[in-house]
Amino acid sequence: MNAVFICLVLSSACQHESKSTVSATDIRDNKTDIDFQQDTIPDPHRFQFIFGDSVNRAFFWDQESTLRETGSEALRMDGRSVLYIEKASLPFGLRTALMDIEVLELPLLLQVDAFDNEAGQSLELFSGALKVEKSYESSFPSLDTLRAGDLYMINKDIDLSEKEHLDDFSIQHWWETYSQ
């Protein structure tokens, strides 16, 4: 009898569909949590022009994320955004709480997940080239060069940074459709 009950429970649990679309209403720690690892990406809630050029844009899916220009050759980011920069003087800098980034090649298509109050941050590079290093004092300083198709992750609590290859190009596919 117990075996039949367990089989029924397991069978019922396996019949629930997995989440296959992105929901802008998923809440985690009072933030809108958009899962960009899905095939369906909603249109952004807002965008911002960068360096005074309507071709250069930052896209945001929440209200908390910010990007501000800190001069004609630098941007400061806090939160989650997708940047597309086609025109700018090279090199120029991008800054987060944990990363100093130097943009070496355009056009740049980049997703950044870098909330100031979180110990871990990441960036996904779809076009362009970057140099990335830790922006804080570290026992293990590192400087990495990233090219299209690279992922960079950093965690200050364990003083670790890592470069890997991307396996999800949802943002690039979204951009190609969105920009047409």
Residue pairs with C-beta under 8 A, 6 or more apart in sequence:
19 35
19 38
20 38
20 39
20 40
21 38
21 39
21 40
22 34
22 35
22 36
22 38
22 40
22 41
22 42
24 32
24 34
24 42
24 45
24 61
25 32
26 32
26 33
26 34
26 35
27 33
31 62
31 64
32 61
32 62
32 63
32 64
34 41
34 42
34 61
34 62
34 80
36 111
36 168
36 170
36 171
37 168
37 170
38 170
39 170
41 170
41 171
41 174
42 61
43 178
44 59
44 60
44 61
44 82
45 60
45 61
45 62
45 63
46 59
46 60
47 57
47 58
47 59
47 60
48 57
48 58
48 60
48 67
49 56
49 57
50 56
50 57
50 58
50 67
50 69
50 75
50 83
50 85
50 88
51 69
51 72
51 85
51 87
51 88
53 86
53 87
53 88
55 84
55 86
55 87
56 84
56 85
56 86
56 87
56 88
57 83
57 84
58 67
58 81
58 82
58 83
58 84
59 81
59 82
59 83
59 84
60 79
60 80
60 81
61 80
62 79
62 80
64 79
64 115
65 77
65 78
65 79
65 80
65 81
65 115
66 77
66 78
66 79
67 75
67 76
67 77
67 78
67 79
67 81
67 83
68 75
68 76
69 75
69 76
70 76
70 95
72 89
73 88
73 89
73 91
73 92
73 93
74 92
74 93
74 94
74 95
75 83
75 92
75 93
75 94
75 95
76 95
76 96
77 94
77 95
77 96
77 112
77 114
78 96
78 97
78 114
78 115
78 116
79 114
79 115
80 111
80 112
80 113
80 114
80 115
81 111
81 112
82 109
82 110
82 111
82 112
82 171
82 175
83 94
83 108
83 109
83 110
83 111
83 112
84 107
84 108
84 109
84 175
84 179
85 103
85 106
85 107
85 108
85 128
86 106
86 107
86 108
87 106
88 103
88 106
90 103
90 104
90 105
90 106
91 102
91 103
91 104
92 102
92 103
93 100
93 101
93 102
93 103
94 101
94 102
94 103
94 112
94 130
95 101
95 135
96 112
96 114
96 116
96 121
96 135
97 114
97 116
97 121
97 135
98 114
98 121
98 134
98 135
98 136
98 154
98 156
99 114
99 121
99 123
99 132
99 133
99 134
99 135
99 152
99 154
100 132
100 133
100 134
100 135
101 123
101 130
101 131
101 132
102 130
102 131
102 132
103 128
103 129
103 130
104 128
104 129
104 130
104 131
104 145
105 128
105 129
106 128
107 127
107 128
108 125
108 127
108 128
108 130
109 125
109 126
109 127
109 128
109 171
109 172
109 175
110 123
110 124
110 125
110 126
110 128
110 130
111 123
111 124
111 126
111 171
112 121
112 122
112 123
113 121
113 122
113 123
114 121
114 122
114 123
115 121
119 155
119 156
119 157
120 153
120 154
120 155
120 156
120 157
121 153
121 154
121 155
122 151
122 152
122 153
122 154
123 130
123 132
123 146
123 151
123 152
124 150
124 151
124 166
124 168
124 171
125 146
125 147
125 148
125 149
125 150
125 151
125 152
125 166
126 148
126 149
126 166
126 169
126 171
126 172
126 175
127 148
127 172
128 148
129 145
129 146
129 147
129 148
130 145
130 146
131 143
131 144
131 145
131 146
132 143
132 144
132 145
132 146
132 152
132 161
133 141
133 142
133 143
133 144
134 141
134 142
134 154
134 161
136 156
138 159
139 159
140 159
140 160
140 161
142 161
144 152
144 161
144 163
146 152
146 163
149 165
149 166
150 163
150 164
150 165
150 166
151 163
151 164
151 165
151 166
152 161
152 162
152 163
152 164
153 161
153 162
153 164
154 160
154 161
154 162
155 161
